[in-house]
Amino acid sequence: MTAPDCLSYASEIERRRAPKDWPEALKGVPEECQDACREYLRGIAARIRVVRGLRHAPSDSRSVD
């Protein structure tokens, strides 16, 4: 399978499953696509952590220099 085909599995997992369920969902992905899916989902998980961190950051009116 080509990378775009493999990433369709990853995007389907991202849309339909909670992040905590991603490892289990990866078991249903064809073996040749698991590495690409895992890499994609790790990137999404990192972005989720950044957004959560921003949500919990102190909010003040000082500019960031």
Stockholm file with secondary structure:
# STOCKHOLM 1.0

chainA/1-65         MTAPDCLSYASEIERRRAPKDWPEALKGVPEECQDACREYLRGIAARIRVVRGLRHAPSDSRSVD
#=GR chainA/1-65 SS CCHHHHHHHHHHHHHHSCGGGHHHHHTTSCHHHHHHHHHHHHHHHHHHHHHHHHHTSCCCSCCCC
#=GC SS_cons        CCHHHHHHHHHHHHHHSCGGGHHHHHTTSCHHHHHHHHHHHHHHHHHHHHHHHHHTSCCCSCCCC
//
